[in-house]
Amino acid sequence: MSGQGCAVSAAPVPGAFWERIAPLLPPRSARRVRHPGRLPGPDRVALTGIVYALRKRVAWRDVPAQVAGCSGVTCWRRLRDWMQAGTWSRRFGVRSDP
């Protein structure tokens, strides 16, 4: 089953939380014209997977795509990109460097 048609069976990120986080997320970079690759999944789905992994305390590879809506590796990459962009430090005062 592909991630694009998957229904998210985990509790989605609450609307109020999403509305606070969405404006802080960095804009997506332009896709390449030649060899654009797979379309990235929605940010809200990735955030749902991130919250799932943190709440359940599971490894990223153990996040079930059927539950989160995308793979755990996708969630990890999105979290990494957001941390590098300073998303969490702007919202919560969290440092993103080790």
N, CA, C and O atoms as a CHARMM CRD file, in Angstrom:
* protein
*
  392
    1    1 MET  N      0.85800  -1.18000   0.00000 PROA 1      0.00000
    2    1 MET  CA     0.00000   0.00000   0.00000 PROA 1      0.00000
    3    1 MET  C      0.89900   1.23600   0.00000 PROA 1      0.00000
    4    1 MET  O      1.82500   1.32400   0.80600 PROA 1      0.00000
    5    2 SER  N      0.64200   2.16500  -0.87200 PROA 2      0.00000
    6    2 SER  CA     1.47600   3.36300  -0.94200 PROA 2      0.00000
    7    2 SER  C      1.06200   4.37500   0.11900 PROA 2      0.00000
    8    2 SER  O     -0.08400   4.37600   0.57000 PROA 2      0.00000
    9    3 GLY  N      1.99700   5.23500   0.51500 PROA 3      0.00000
   10    3 GLY  CA     1.74300   6.23400   1.54400 PROA 3      0.00000
   11    3 GLY  C      0.79300   7.32800   1.09900 PROA 3      0.00000
   12    3 GLY  O      0.18800   7.99500   1.93800 PROA 3      0.00000
   13    4 GLN  N      0.65000   7.52800  -0.20800 PROA 4      0.00000
   14    4 GLN  CA    -0.17700   8.62900  -0.67000 PROA 4      0.00000
   15    4 GLN  C     -1.66700   8.35900  -0.47100 PROA 4      0.00000
   16    4 GLN  O     -2.42500   9.29300  -0.21100 PROA 4      0.00000
   17    5 GLY  N     -2.09900   7.11400  -0.58700 PROA 5      0.00000
   18    5 GLY  CA    -3.50500   6.81300  -0.43500 PROA 5      0.00000
   19    5 GLY  C     -3.86500   6.30400   0.94800 PROA 5      0.00000
   20    5 GLY  O     -5.01900   5.95700   1.20100 PROA 5      0.00000
   21    6 CYS  N     -2.89400   6.25500   1.84000 PROA 6      0.00000
   22    6 CYS  CA    -3.09100   5.70500   3.18700 PROA 6      0.00000
   23    6 CYS  C     -3.94100   6.63200   4.03400 PROA 6      0.00000
   24    6 CYS  O     -3.74000   7.84700   4.04800 PROA 6      0.00000
   25    7 ALA  N     -4.87400   6.05400   4.72500 PROA 7      0.00000
   26    7 ALA  CA    -5.62800   6.82900   5.70500 PROA 7      0.00000
   27    7 ALA  C     -4.85300   6.82100   7.01100 PROA 7      0.00000
   28    7 ALA  O     -4.31800   5.78800   7.41200 PROA 7      0.00000
   29    8 VAL  N     -4.79200   7.93900   7.66000 PROA 8      0.00000
   30    8 VAL  CA    -4.07100   8.04200   8.91500 PROA 8      0.00000
   31    8 VAL  C     -4.98800   7.56200  10.02000 PROA 8      0.00000
   32    8 VAL  O     -6.03200   8.16100  10.27800 PROA 8      0.00000
   33    9 SER  N     -4.59000   6.46300  10.68200 PROA 9      0.00000
   34    9 SER  CA    -5.43100   5.93800  11.75000 PROA 9      0.00000
   35    9 SER  C     -4.95400   6.40300  13.12000 PROA 9      0.00000
   36    9 SER  O     -5.66100   6.21600  14.11000 PROA 9      0.00000
   37   10 ALA  N     -3.76000   7.00900  13.19800 PROA 10     0.00000
   38   10 ALA  CA    -3.32600   7.60900  14.45900 PROA 10     0.00000
   39   10 ALA  C     -4.10000   8.91100  14.62300 PROA 10     0.00000
   40   10 ALA  O     -4.53900   9.51400  13.64300 PROA 10     0.00000
   41   11 ALA  N     -4.26000   9.32900  15.85600 PROA 11     0.00000
   42   11 ALA  CA    -4.96200  10.59500  16.08500 PROA 11     0.00000
   43   11 ALA  C     -4.18500  11.70400  15.39000 PROA 11     0.00000
   44   11 ALA  O     -3.00500  11.89900  15.68000 PROA 11     0.00000
   45   12 PRO  N     -4.82000  12.43300  14.48000 PROA 12     0.00000
   46   12 PRO  CA    -4.09300  13.50100  13.79900 PROA 12     0.00000
   47   12 PRO  C     -3.71400  14.60200  14.78400 PROA 12     0.00000
   48   12 PRO  O     -4.27900  14.72300  15.87100 PROA 12     0.00000
   49   13 VAL  N     -2.75400  15.38100  14.36900 PROA 13     0.00000
   50   13 VAL  CA    -2.32400  16.49400  15.20100 PROA 13     0.00000
   51   13 VAL  C     -3.51200  17.43300  15.39900 PROA 13     0.00000
   52   13 VAL  O     -4.16400  17.81000  14.42600 PROA 13     0.00000
   53   14 PRO  N     -3.80200  17.81400  16.64200 PROA 14     0.00000
   54   14 PRO  CA    -4.94700  18.70800  16.88000 PROA 14     0.00000
   55   14 PRO  C     -4.82500  20.01100  16.09000 PROA 14     0.00000
   56   14 PRO  O     -3.72800  20.53100  15.88900 PROA 14     0.00000
   57   15 GLY  N     -5.96300  20.52400  15.64900 PROA 15     0.00000
   58   15 GLY  CA    -5.98600  21.71500  14.81400 PROA 15     0.00000
   59   15 GLY  C     -5.31800  22.91600  15.44900 PROA 15     0.00000
   60   15 GLY  O     -4.61000  23.65300  14.76200 PROA 15     0.00000
   61   16 ALA  N     -5.52000  23.13600  16.73900 PROA 16     0.00000
   62   16 ALA  CA    -4.92500  24.29500  17.40700 PROA 16     0.00000
   63   16 ALA  C     -3.40400  24.18700  17.41500 PROA 16     0.00000
   64   16 ALA  O     -2.70900  25.18100  17.20300 PROA 16     0.00000
   65   17 PHE  N     -2.88400  22.98200  17.65900 PROA 17     0.00000
   66   17 PHE  CA    -1.42900  22.77800  17.64700 PROA 17     0.00000
   67   17 PHE  C     -0.88500  22.97600  16.24300 PROA 17     0.00000
   68   17 PHE  O      0.13900  23.63300  16.05400 PROA 17     0.00000
   69   18 TRP  N     -1.57200  22.40500  15.25600 PROA 18     0.00000
   70   18 TRP  CA    -1.13400  22.54300  13.87200 PROA 18     0.00000
   71   18 TRP  C     -1.11300  24.01100  13.44800 PROA 18     0.00000
   72   18 TRP  O     -0.17800  24.44700  12.77600 PROA 18     0.00000
   73   19 GLU  N     -2.12500  24.76900  13.83300 PROA 19     0.00000
   74   19 GLU  CA    -2.18300  26.18900  13.46500 PROA 19     0.00000
   75   19 GLU  C     -1.03200  26.98900  14.07100 PROA 19     0.00000
   76   19 GLU  O     -0.61000  27.99400  13.50000 PROA 19     0.00000
   77   20 ARG  N     -0.52500  26.55400  15.21300 PROA 20     0.00000
   78   20 ARG  CA     0.60700  27.23800  15.83500 PROA 20     0.00000
   79   20 ARG  C      1.92800  26.83900  15.19100 PROA 20     0.00000
   80   20 ARG  O      2.85200  27.64900  15.12300 PROA 20     0.00000
   81   21 ILE  N      2.02600  25.60100  14.71900 PROA 21     0.00000
   82   21 ILE  CA     3.27600  25.08700  14.16700 PROA 21     0.00000
   83   21 ILE  C      3.41700  25.38800  12.67400 PROA 21     0.00000
   84   21 ILE  O      4.50900  25.73000  12.22100 PROA 21     0.00000
   85   22 ALA  N      2.34800  25.26800  11.91300 PROA 22     0.00000
   86   22 ALA  CA     2.41200  25.39100  10.45100 PROA 22     0.00000
   87   22 ALA  C      3.10000  26.66600   9.96000 PROA 22     0.00000
   88   22 ALA  O      3.89500  26.58400   9.02400 PROA 22     0.00000
   89   23 PRO  N      2.83700  27.84500  10.54600 PROA 23     0.00000
   90   23 PRO  CA     3.51900  29.04000  10.04600 PROA 23     0.00000
   91   23 PRO  C      5.02400  29.04300  10.30400 PROA 23     0.00000
   92   23 PRO  O      5.75900  29.79000   9.65800 PROA 23     0.00000
   93   24 LEU  N      5.48600  28.22600  11.23200 PROA 24     0.00000
   94   24 LEU  CA     6.90600  28.18800  11.55400 PROA 24     0.00000
   95   24 LEU  C      7.70300  27.25600  10.65200 PROA 24     0.00000
   96   24 LEU  O      8.93000  27.34300  10.59400 PROA 24     0.00000
   97   25 LEU  N      7.01700  26.37300   9.95700 PROA 25     0.00000
   98   25 LEU  CA     7.70900  25.40300   9.12100 PROA 25     0.00000
   99   25 LEU  C      8.32600  26.09500   7.91200 PROA 25     0.00000
  100   25 LEU  O      7.71600  26.98300   7.31700 PROA 25     0.00000
  101   26 PRO  N      9.53800  25.68300   7.55400 PROA 26     0.00000
  102   26 PRO  CA    10.19900  26.31500   6.40600 PROA 26     0.00000
  103   26 PRO  C      9.46100  25.98400   5.11200 PROA 26     0.00000
  104   26 PRO  O      8.87500  24.90800   4.98700 PROA 26     0.00000
  105   27 PRO  N      9.48900  26.90300   4.15100 PROA 27     0.00000
  106   27 PRO  CA     8.83600  26.61500   2.86800 PROA 27     0.00000
  107   27 PRO  C      9.58100  25.50000   2.14200 PROA 27     0.00000
  108   27 PRO  O     10.78700  25.32200   2.31500 PROA 27     0.00000
  109   28 ARG  N      8.86100  24.77600   1.35000 PROA 28     0.00000
  110   28 ARG  CA     9.47600  23.69900   0.58300 PROA 28     0.00000
  111   28 ARG  C     10.34700  24.27800  -0.52900 PROA 28     0.00000
  112   28 ARG  O     10.01800  25.30200  -1.12800 PROA 28     0.00000
  113   29 SER  N     11.44900  23.61100  -0.78900 PROA 29     0.00000
  114   29 SER  CA    12.29500  24.03600  -1.89000 PROA 29     0.00000
  115   29 SER  C     11.63000  23.61900  -3.20400 PROA 29     0.00000
  116   29 SER  O     10.81400  22.69800  -3.24000 PROA 29     0.00000
  117   30 ALA  N     11.99000  24.30600  -4.25800 PROA 30     0.00000
  118   30 ALA  CA    11.41800  24.00700  -5.57400 PROA 30     0.00000
  119   30 ALA  C     11.88700  22.62700  -6.02600 PROA 30     0.00000
  120   30 ALA  O     13.02900  22.23500  -5.78700 PROA 30     0.00000
  121   31 ARG  N     11.00400  21.91300  -6.66800 PROA 31     0.00000
  122   31 ARG  CA    11.36500  20.58900  -7.16500 PROA 31     0.00000
  123   31 ARG  C     12.17800  20.71600  -8.43300 PROA 31     0.00000
  124   31 ARG  O     12.01600  21.66000  -9.20600 PROA 31     0.00000
  125   32 ARG  N     13.04800  19.75800  -8.63200 PROA 32     0.00000
  126   32 ARG  CA    13.83900  19.73600  -9.86600 PROA 32     0.00000
  127   32 ARG  C     12.91400  19.48300 -11.04800 PROA 32     0.00000
  128   32 ARG  O     11.91800  18.77000 -10.92300 PROA 32     0.00000
  129   33 VAL  N     13.23900  20.05900 -12.17800 PROA 33     0.00000
  130   33 VAL  CA    12.44100  19.82900 -13.37800 PROA 33     0.00000
  131   33 VAL  C     12.75700  18.45200 -13.92900 PROA 33     0.00000
  132   33 VAL  O     11.86500  17.68300 -14.28600 PROA 33     0.00000
  133   34 ARG  N     14.04200  18.16100 -13.98900 PROA 34     0.00000
  134   34 ARG  CA    14.46900  16.85600 -14.47600 PROA 34     0.00000
  135   34 ARG  C     14.66800  15.93400 -13.28200 PROA 34     0.00000
  136   34 ARG  O     15.35500  16.30900 -12.33200 PROA 34     0.00000
  137   35 HSD  N     14.10000  14.76700 -13.30300 PROA 35     0.00000
  138   35 HSD  CA    14.16900  13.79200 -12.21400 PROA 35     0.00000
  139   35 HSD  C     13.66200  14.39900 -10.90500 PROA 35     0.00000
  140   35 HSD  O     14.41300  14.48100  -9.93300 PROA 35     0.00000
  141   36 PRO  N     12.40500  14.82100 -10.87100 PROA 36     0.00000
  142   36 PRO  CA    11.90000  15.49500  -9.66900 PROA 36     0.00000
  143   36 PRO  C     11.73800  14.57900  -8.45800 PROA 36     0.00000
  144   36 PRO  O     11.66000  15.06000  -7.32800 PROA 36     0.00000
  145   37 GLY  N     11.68600  13.28000  -8.67800 PROA 37     0.00000
  146   37 GLY  CA    11.52300  12.36100  -7.56300 PROA 37     0.00000
  147   37 GLY  C     10.08200  12.28400  -7.09700 PROA 37     0.00000
  148   37 GLY  O      9.17100  12.81800  -7.73000 PROA 37     0.00000
  149   38 ARG  N      9.90400  11.61900  -5.99500 PROA 38     0.00000
  150   38 ARG  CA     8.56900  11.40300  -5.44100 PROA 38     0.00000
  151   38 ARG  C      8.06200  12.67800  -4.77800 PROA 38     0.00000
  152   38 ARG  O      8.83900  13.43600  -4.19800 PROA 38     0.00000
  153   39 LEU  N      6.77400  12.90600  -4.86500 PROA 39     0.00000
  154   39 LEU  CA     6.18400  14.06200  -4.18600 PROA 39     0.00000
  155   39 LEU  C      6.30200  13.88100  -2.67500 PROA 39     0.00000
  156   39 LEU  O      6.00300  12.80200  -2.16200 PROA 39     0.00000
  157   40 PRO  N      6.72800  14.90700  -1.96100 PROA 40     0.00000
  158   40 PRO  CA     6.80200  14.77700  -0.50300 PROA 40     0.00000
  159   40 PRO  C      5.40300  14.72500   0.10000 PROA 40     0.00000
  160   40 PRO  O      4.46700  15.33900  -0.41100 PROA 40     0.00000
  161   41 GLY  N      5.28100  13.99000   1.18000 PROA 41     0.00000
  162   41 GLY  CA     4.00800  13.89600   1.87500 PROA 41     0.00000
  163   41 GLY  C      3.69300  15.19800   2.59200 PROA 41     0.00000
  164   41 GLY  O      4.57100  16.04300   2.76500 PROA 41     0.00000
  165   42 PRO  N      2.45500  15.36100   3.00600 PROA 42     0.00000
  166   42 PRO  CA     2.06100  16.57900   3.70600 PROA 42     0.00000
  167   42 PRO  C      2.79500  16.72700   5.04400 PROA 42     0.00000
  168   42 PRO  O      3.07600  15.73800   5.72000 PROA 42     0.00000
  169   43 ASP  N      3.09600  17.95900   5.40900 PROA 43     0.00000
  170   43 ASP  CA     3.79500  18.23300   6.66700 PROA 43     0.00000
  171   43 ASP  C      2.98100  17.78100   7.86800 PROA 43     0.00000
  172   43 ASP  O      3.54100  17.29000   8.84800 PROA 43     0.00000
  173   44 ARG  N      1.68700  17.93800   7.80200 PROA 44     0.00000
  174   44 ARG  CA     0.84600  17.55900   8.93900 PROA 44     0.00000
  175   44 ARG  C      0.89100  16.05300   9.18400 PROA 44     0.00000
  176   44 ARG  O      0.85000  15.61100  10.33300 PROA 44     0.00000
  177   45 VAL  N      0.97400  15.26700   8.11800 PROA 45     0.00000
  178   45 VAL  CA     1.09400  13.82000   8.24800 PROA 45     0.00000
  179   45 VAL  C      2.43300  13.47000   8.88900 PROA 45     0.00000
  180   45 VAL  O      2.49800  12.61400   9.77100 PROA 45     0.00000
  181   46 ALA  N      3.50300  14.13600   8.44500 PROA 46     0.00000
  182   46 ALA  CA     4.82000  13.88800   9.02900 PROA 46     0.00000
  183   46 ALA  C      4.83300  14.26900  10.50900 PROA 46     0.00000
  184   46 ALA  O      5.42100  13.55900  11.32500 PROA 46     0.00000
  185   47 LEU  N      4.20100  15.36600  10.85500 PROA 47     0.00000
  186   47 LEU  CA     4.13400  15.77400  12.25500 PROA 47     0.00000
  187   47 LEU  C      3.34700  14.76000  13.08100 PROA 47     0.00000
  188   47 LEU  O      3.68600  14.50300  14.23700 PROA 47     0.00000
  189   48 THR  N      2.31000  14.19000  12.50000 PROA 48     0.00000
  190   48 THR  CA     1.55500  13.14200  13.18300 PROA 48     0.00000
  191   48 THR  C      2.46000  11.94900  13.48100 PROA 48     0.00000
  192   48 THR  O      2.40800  11.38700  14.57500 PROA 48     0.00000
  193   49 GLY  N      3.28700  11.56400  12.51400 PROA 49     0.00000
  194   49 GLY  CA     4.22700  10.46000  12.72200 PROA 49     0.00000
  195   49 GLY  C      5.28100  10.79200  13.76000 PROA 49     0.00000
  196   49 GLY  O      5.67200   9.92600  14.54300 PROA 49     0.00000
  197   50 ILE  N      5.74800  12.03200  13.77900 PROA 50     0.00000
  198   50 ILE  CA     6.73600  12.46000  14.77200 PROA 50     0.00000
  199   50 ILE  C      6.14500  12.37400  16.17000 PROA 50     0.00000
  200   50 ILE  O      6.77500  11.85100  17.09000 PROA 50     0.00000
  201   51 VAL  N      4.94100  12.88700  16.32300 PROA 51     0.00000
  202   51 VAL  CA     4.26900  12.84400  17.62400 PROA 51     0.00000
  203   51 VAL  C      4.03500  11.39400  18.04300 PROA 51     0.00000
  204   51 VAL  O      4.20800  11.05500  19.21400 PROA 51     0.00000
  205   52 TYR  N      3.64700  10.54200  17.10400 PROA 52     0.00000
  206   52 TYR  CA     3.44800   9.13000  17.40300 PROA 52     0.00000
  207   52 TYR  C      4.73300   8.50200  17.93200 PROA 52     0.00000
  208   52 TYR  O      4.72000   7.83400  18.96500 PROA 52     0.00000
  209   53 ALA  N      5.84700   8.71500  17.22300 PROA 53     0.00000
  210   53 ALA  CA     7.12400   8.12100  17.63000 PROA 53     0.00000
  211   53 ALA  C      7.54500   8.60700  19.00500 PROA 53     0.00000
  212   53 ALA  O      8.05300   7.82700  19.81000 PROA 53     0.00000
  213   54 LEU  N      7.34200   9.87800  19.28100 PROA 54     0.00000
  214   54 LEU  CA     7.74700  10.41600  20.57600 PROA 54     0.00000
  215   54 LEU  C      6.84000   9.93000  21.69900 PROA 54     0.00000
  216   54 LEU  O      7.31700   9.62800  22.79300 PROA 54     0.00000
  217   55 ARG  N      5.55700   9.85200  21.44100 PROA 55     0.00000
  218   55 ARG  CA     4.62000   9.38300  22.47800 PROA 55     0.00000
  219   55 ARG  C      4.79000   7.90000  22.77700 PROA 55     0.00000
  220   55 ARG  O      4.75000   7.48300  23.93500 PROA 55     0.00000
  221   56 LYS  N      4.97800   7.11100  21.73200 PROA 56     0.00000
  222   56 LYS  CA     5.10400   5.65700  21.90700 PROA 56     0.00000
  223   56 LYS  C      6.53200   5.24000  22.25300 PROA 56     0.00000
  224   56 LYS  O      6.77600   4.09500  22.63400 PROA 56     0.00000
  225   57 ARG  N      7.47700   6.17800  22.11700 PROA 57     0.00000
  226   57 ARG  CA     8.89500   5.89800  22.39100 PROA 57     0.00000
  227   57 ARG  C      9.40500   4.72600  21.56300 PROA 57     0.00000
  228   57 ARG  O     10.01800   3.79500  22.08400 PROA 57     0.00000
  229   58 VAL  N      9.14000   4.79400  20.27000 PROA 58     0.00000
  230   58 VAL  CA     9.61300   3.76100  19.35100 PROA 58     0.00000
  231   58 VAL  C     10.68600   4.35700  18.45500 PROA 58     0.00000
  232   58 VAL  O     10.76100   5.57100  18.26800 PROA 58     0.00000
  233   59 ALA  N     11.51500   3.47800  17.90700 PROA 59     0.00000
  234   59 ALA  CA    12.52500   3.91400  16.94400 PROA 59     0.00000
  235   59 ALA  C     11.82900   4.37800  15.67200 PROA 59     0.00000
  236   59 ALA  O     10.72800   3.93000  15.35200 PROA 59     0.00000
  237   60 TRP  N     12.48400   5.27600  14.95500 PROA 60     0.00000
  238   60 TRP  CA    11.87000   5.80000  13.72500 PROA 60     0.00000
  239   60 TRP  C     11.53000   4.68500  12.75800 PROA 60     0.00000
  240   60 TRP  O     10.49100   4.73100  12.10000 PROA 60     0.00000
  241   61 ARG  N     12.39000   3.68300  12.66300 PROA 61     0.00000
  242   61 ARG  CA    12.13100   2.58600  11.71900 PROA 61     0.00000
  243   61 ARG  C     10.93400   1.74300  12.13400 PROA 61     0.00000
  244   61 ARG  O     10.39600   0.98700  11.32500 PROA 61     0.00000
  245   62 ASP  N     10.50800   1.87000  13.40200 PROA 62     0.00000
  246   62 ASP  CA     9.38800   1.08700  13.90400 PROA 62     0.00000
  247   62 ASP  C      8.05000   1.82600  13.85100 PROA 62     0.00000
  248   62 ASP  O      7.03600   1.30000  14.30700 PROA 62     0.00000
  249   63 VAL  N      8.04100   3.01900  13.30800 PROA 63     0.00000
  250   63 VAL  CA     6.77800   3.75200  13.15400 PROA 63     0.00000
  251   63 VAL  C      6.02400   3.12100  11.98700 PROA 63     0.00000
  252   63 VAL  O      6.50400   3.16500  10.85500 PROA 63     0.00000
  253   64 PRO  N      4.85500   2.53600  12.23900 PROA 64     0.00000
  254   64 PRO  CA     4.12100   1.89100  11.14800 PROA 64     0.00000
  255   64 PRO  C      3.50200   2.92100  10.19500 PROA 64     0.00000
  256   64 PRO  O      2.79000   3.83000  10.62100 PROA 64     0.00000
  257   65 ALA  N      3.78200   2.76400   8.92500 PROA 65     0.00000
  258   65 ALA  CA     3.26500   3.69900   7.92000 PROA 65     0.00000
  259   65 ALA  C      1.74100   3.69300   7.89500 PROA 65     0.00000
  260   65 ALA  O      1.12200   4.71200   7.58900 PROA 65     0.00000
  261   66 GLN  N      1.13300   2.55300   8.21500 PROA 66     0.00000
  262   66 GLN  CA    -0.32800   2.47600   8.20900 PROA 66     0.00000
  263   66 GLN  C     -0.91800   3.32200   9.33500 PROA 66     0.00000
  264   66 GLN  O     -2.04900   3.79300   9.22500 PROA 66     0.00000
  265   67 VAL  N     -0.17800   3.51500  10.39400 PROA 67     0.00000
  266   67 VAL  CA    -0.66200   4.28700  11.53900 PROA 67     0.00000
  267   67 VAL  C     -0.33200   5.76500  11.36400 PROA 67     0.00000
  268   67 VAL  O     -1.19100   6.62200  11.56900 PROA 67     0.00000
  269   68 ALA  N      0.90000   6.06400  10.98800 PROA 68     0.00000
  270   68 ALA  CA     1.35200   7.45000  10.91300 PROA 68     0.00000
  271   68 ALA  C      0.94000   8.13500   9.61300 PROA 68     0.00000
  272   68 ALA  O      0.72600   9.34700   9.59400 PROA 68     0.00000
  273   69 GLY  N      0.83000   7.38200   8.54300 PROA 69     0.00000
  274   69 GLY  CA     0.50300   7.97900   7.25900 PROA 69     0.00000
  275   69 GLY  C      1.71300   8.13100   6.35300 PROA 69     0.00000
  276   69 GLY  O      1.56800   8.41200   5.16300 PROA 69     0.00000
  277   70 CYS  N      2.91200   7.94700   6.91100 PROA 70     0.00000
  278   70 CYS  CA     4.14500   7.94700   6.14100 PROA 70     0.00000
  279   70 CYS  C      5.16100   7.12600   6.92700 PROA 70     0.00000
  280   70 CYS  O      4.90200   6.74200   8.06800 PROA 70     0.00000
  281   71 SER  N      6.29800   6.86000   6.33100 PROA 71     0.00000
  282   71 SER  CA     7.28300   6.02800   7.02100 PROA 71     0.00000
  283   71 SER  C      7.94700   6.79900   8.15400 PROA 71     0.00000
  284   71 SER  O      7.98300   8.03000   8.15600 PROA 71     0.00000
  285   72 GLY  N      8.46700   6.05300   9.10700 PROA 72     0.00000
  286   72 GLY  CA     9.18200   6.66600  10.21300 PROA 72     0.00000
  287   72 GLY  C     10.43000   7.39800   9.75300 PROA 72     0.00000
  288   72 GLY  O     10.80500   8.41600  10.33400 PROA 72     0.00000
  289   73 VAL  N     11.07400   6.88700   8.71600 PROA 73     0.00000
  290   73 VAL  CA    12.25900   7.54800   8.18000 PROA 73     0.00000
  291   73 VAL  C     11.88400   8.90200   7.59500 PROA 73     0.00000
  292   73 VAL  O     12.62600   9.87400   7.74400 PROA 73     0.00000
  293   74 THR  N     10.73600   8.96800   6.93000 PROA 74     0.00000
  294   74 THR  CA    10.25800  10.24800   6.40600 PROA 74     0.00000
  295   74 THR  C     10.02000  11.23000   7.55300 PROA 74     0.00000
  296   74 THR  O     10.38800  12.40200   7.46500 PROA 74     0.00000
  297   75 CYS  N      9.40400  10.74100   8.62600 PROA 75     0.00000
  298   75 CYS  CA     9.16400  11.59600   9.79500 PROA 75     0.00000
  299   75 CYS  C     10.48200  12.10200  10.36900 PROA 75     0.00000
  300   75 CYS  O     10.61000  13.28000  10.70200 PROA 75     0.00000
  301   76 TRP  N     11.45200  11.21300  10.48000 PROA 76     0.00000
  302   76 TRP  CA    12.75700  11.59700  11.02200 PROA 76     0.00000
  303   76 TRP  C     13.43900  12.65300  10.14500 PROA 76     0.00000
  304   76 TRP  O     13.99200  13.63000  10.64800 PROA 76     0.00000
  305   77 ARG  N     13.39000  12.44100   8.83300 PROA 77     0.00000
  306   77 ARG  CA    14.01300  13.41100   7.92500 PROA 77     0.00000
  307   77 ARG  C     13.34100  14.78000   8.02300 PROA 77     0.00000
  308   77 ARG  O     14.01300  15.81100   8.01900 PROA 77     0.00000
  309   78 ARG  N     12.02300  14.78000   8.11000 PROA 78     0.00000
  310   78 ARG  CA    11.30000  16.04300   8.20900 PROA 78     0.00000
  311   78 ARG  C     11.64500  16.74100   9.52800 PROA 78     0.00000
  312   78 ARG  O     11.85300  17.95400   9.55300 PROA 78     0.00000
  313   79 LEU  N     11.70500  15.97600  10.61900 PROA 79     0.00000
  314   79 LEU  CA    12.08700  16.54600  11.91000 PROA 79     0.00000
  315   79 LEU  C     13.50000  17.11200  11.84000 PROA 79     0.00000
  316   79 LEU  O     13.75500  18.20900  12.33700 PROA 79     0.00000
  317   80 ARG  N     14.40900  16.37900  11.23300 PROA 80     0.00000
  318   80 ARG  CA    15.78700  16.84900  11.06900 PROA 80     0.00000
  319   80 ARG  C     15.82800  18.15800  10.27800 PROA 80     0.00000
  320   80 ARG  O     16.50900  19.10400  10.67500 PROA 80     0.00000
  321   81 ASP  N     15.11100  18.21100   9.18000 PROA 81     0.00000
  322   81 ASP  CA    15.08800  19.42000   8.35300 PROA 81     0.00000
  323   81 ASP  C     14.50400  20.59800   9.12900 PROA 81     0.00000
  324   81 ASP  O     15.01800  21.71400   9.04400 PROA 81     0.00000
  325   82 TRP  N     13.44400  20.35600   9.87800 PROA 82     0.00000
  326   82 TRP  CA    12.81900  21.42600  10.64900 PROA 82     0.00000
  327   82 TRP  C     13.73500  21.90700  11.76100 PROA 82     0.00000
  328   82 TRP  O     13.78400  23.10100  12.05900 PROA 82     0.00000
  329   83 MET  N     14.46600  20.97400  12.37900 PROA 83     0.00000
  330   83 MET  CA    15.39900  21.37600  13.43600 PROA 83     0.00000
  331   83 MET  C     16.52800  22.21800  12.85700 PROA 83     0.00000
  332   83 MET  O     16.92500  23.21900  13.45400 PROA 83     0.00000
  333   84 GLN  N     17.04600  21.82100  11.70200 PROA 84     0.00000
  334   84 GLN  CA    18.11400  22.57900  11.06000 PROA 84     0.00000
  335   84 GLN  C     17.64200  23.96000  10.63700 PROA 84     0.00000
  336   84 GLN  O     18.43200  24.90300  10.59100 PROA 84     0.00000
  337   85 ALA  N     16.36600  24.08200  10.32900 PROA 85     0.00000
  338   85 ALA  CA    15.80200  25.37200   9.93000 PROA 85     0.00000
  339   85 ALA  C     15.46700  26.24900  11.13800 PROA 85     0.00000
  340   85 ALA  O     15.09800  27.41100  10.97300 PROA 85     0.00000
  341   86 GLY  N     15.59300  25.70400  12.34800 PROA 86     0.00000
  342   86 GLY  CA    15.32300  26.48300  13.55200 PROA 86     0.00000
  343   86 GLY  C     13.86000  26.56500  13.93700 PROA 86     0.00000
  344   86 GLY  O     13.47500  27.45200  14.69800 PROA 86     0.00000
  345   87 THR  N     13.03400  25.66000  13.43000 PROA 87     0.00000
  346   87 THR  CA    11.59500  25.69200  13.70200 PROA 87     0.00000
  347   87 THR  C     11.29700  25.63700  15.18800 PROA 87     0.00000
  348   87 THR  O     10.51500  26.44400  15.69000 PROA 87     0.00000
  349   88 TRP  N     11.89500  24.71400  15.88800 PROA 88     0.00000
  350   88 TRP  CA    11.56700  24.51900  17.30500 PROA 88     0.00000
  351   88 TRP  C     12.16800  25.61800  18.16400 PROA 88     0.00000
  352   88 TRP  O     11.56600  26.02300  19.15800 PROA 88     0.00000
  353   89 SER  N     13.33300  26.10000  17.80000 PROA 89     0.00000
  354   89 SER  CA    13.93900  27.16200  18.61600 PROA 89     0.00000
  355   89 SER  C     13.12500  28.45000  18.52300 PROA 89     0.00000
  356   89 SER  O     13.04800  29.20200  19.49500 PROA 89     0.00000
  357   90 ARG  N     12.52100  28.71100  17.36900 PROA 90     0.00000
  358   90 ARG  CA    11.68800  29.90400  17.22800 PROA 90     0.00000
  359   90 ARG  C     10.39700  29.79400  18.02700 PROA 90     0.00000
  360   90 ARG  O      9.89900  30.79700  18.53900 PROA 90     0.00000
  361   91 ARG  N      9.85500  28.59900  18.13900 PROA 91     0.00000
  362   91 ARG  CA     8.56500  28.43800  18.80800 PROA 91     0.00000
  363   91 ARG  C      8.69900  28.15400  20.29900 PROA 91     0.00000
  364   91 ARG  O      7.97300  28.71300  21.12100 PROA 91     0.00000
  365   92 PHE  N      9.63600  27.28100  20.62800 PROA 92     0.00000
  366   92 PHE  CA     9.69700  26.80600  22.00900 PROA 92     0.00000
  367   92 PHE  C     11.00400  27.14100  22.72000 PROA 92     0.00000
  368   92 PHE  O     11.17800  26.77300  23.88200 PROA 92     0.00000
  369   93 GLY  N     11.91100  27.81900  22.06000 PROA 93     0.00000
  370   93 GLY  CA    13.18500  28.15200  22.69100 PROA 93     0.00000
  371   93 GLY  C     14.10000  26.94700  22.84400 PROA 93     0.00000
  372   93 GLY  O     14.95600  26.92200  23.72800 PROA 93     0.00000
  373   94 VAL  N     13.92000  25.93600  21.97400 PROA 94     0.00000
  374   94 VAL  CA    14.72000  24.72000  22.03700 PROA 94     0.00000
  375   94 VAL  C     15.93400  24.88600  21.12700 PROA 94     0.00000
  376   94 VAL  O     15.81100  25.35000  19.99400 PROA 94     0.00000
  377   95 ARG  N     17.09700  24.50700  21.62800 PROA 95     0.00000
  378   95 ARG  CA    18.30000  24.56600  20.80500 PROA 95     0.00000
  379   95 ARG  C     18.33400  23.37000  19.87400 PROA 95     0.00000
  380   95 ARG  O     17.98100  22.26200  20.27800 PROA 95     0.00000
  381   96 SER  N     18.75200  23.57700  18.63500 PROA 96     0.00000
  382   96 SER  CA    18.78500  22.48100  17.67400 PROA 96     0.00000
  383   96 SER  C     20.17700  21.90000  17.49000 PROA 96     0.00000
  384   96 SER  O     20.32000  20.88900  16.80400 PROA 96     0.00000
  385   97 ASP  N     21.21200  22.49900  18.07600 PROA 97     0.00000
  386   97 ASP  CA    22.55600  21.95000  17.96100 PROA 97     0.00000
  387   97 ASP  C     22.82200  21.01200  19.13800 PROA 97     0.00000
  388   97 ASP  O     22.23800  21.17500  20.20900 PROA 97     0.00000
  389   98 PRO  N     23.71800  20.01400  18.93300 PROA 98     0.00000
  390   98 PRO  CA    23.95100  19.01000  19.98600 PROA 98     0.00000
  391   98 PRO  C     24.58400  19.55000  21.22800 PROA 98     0.00000
  392   98 PRO  O     24.82500  18.80000  22.17300 PROA 98     0.00000
